[in-house]
C-alpha cells in the first residue's frame, strides 16, 4: 500500500482570469453630417434600446 501524505498543499486566492477580449465594432449609426455613434460588442441591452429610440426620434 502506498503511503499518502496527511498534509495536502492548497492554494487559496488564485483566480483564473479569462483572456482579455478586444472590443469590436458592432454597429455604427450616422447621426448628422459630421457625427456618428459607434456601438461596440457587449453593450447592455437597456443602453442599446435607449440609443435606438433616440436615433429613431432624431429622424
C-alpha positions as CSV (number, residue, x, y, z in Angstrom):
1,X,0.0,0.0,0.0
2,X,1.3,3.4,-0.9
3,X,1.7,5.9,1.9
4,X,-0.2,9.1,1.1
5,X,0.7,12.3,2.9
6,X,-1.7,13.7,5.5
7,X,-1.0,17.2,4.5
8,X,-2.1,18.5,1.1
9,X,-1.0,21.8,-0.3
10,X,-3.9,24.2,-1.2
11,X,-3.5,27.5,-2.9
12,X,-6.1,30.0,-1.9
13,X,-6.8,33.2,-3.7
14,X,-5.6,32.1,-7.0
15,X,-8.1,33.1,-9.7
16,X,-8.1,32.1,-13.3
17,X,-8.5,35.1,-15.5
18,X,-10.1,34.9,-18.9
19,X,-8.1,36.3,-21.8
20,X,-8.9,40.0,-22.5
21,X,-11.4,40.3,-25.2
22,X,-10.8,43.2,-27.5
23,X,-13.8,45.3,-28.3
24,X,-15.1,45.1,-31.8
25,X,-17.4,47.4,-33.6
26,X,-20.9,46.0,-33.8
27,X,-22.9,49.0,-35.2
28,X,-22.3,52.5,-36.5
29,X,-25.1,55.0,-36.8
30,X,-24.7,58.2,-38.8
31,X,-26.5,60.9,-36.8
32,X,-25.5,64.0,-38.7
33,X,-23.2,65.0,-41.5
34,X,-20.1,65.0,-39.2
35,X,-21.4,62.9,-36.3
36,X,-21.8,59.2,-35.9
37,X,-22.3,56.8,-32.9
38,X,-20.3,53.6,-32.7
39,X,-21.6,50.7,-30.7
40,X,-19.2,48.0,-29.6
41,X,-19.9,44.5,-28.6
42,X,-21.1,43.6,-25.0
43,X,-23.3,46.7,-24.8
44,X,-26.0,46.5,-22.1
45,X,-29.5,45.9,-23.6
46,X,-31.1,48.9,-21.9
47,X,-28.4,51.2,-23.2
48,X,-28.8,49.9,-26.8
49,X,-32.6,50.2,-26.5
50,X,-32.3,53.9,-25.4
51,X,-29.8,54.6,-28.2
52,X,-32.0,53.1,-30.8
53,X,-35.1,55.1,-29.6
54,X,-33.0,58.3,-29.6
55,X,-31.8,57.6,-33.1
56,X,-35.3,56.9,-34.3
57,X,-36.6,60.1,-32.7
58,X,-34.0,62.2,-34.4
59,X,-35.1,61.1,-37.9
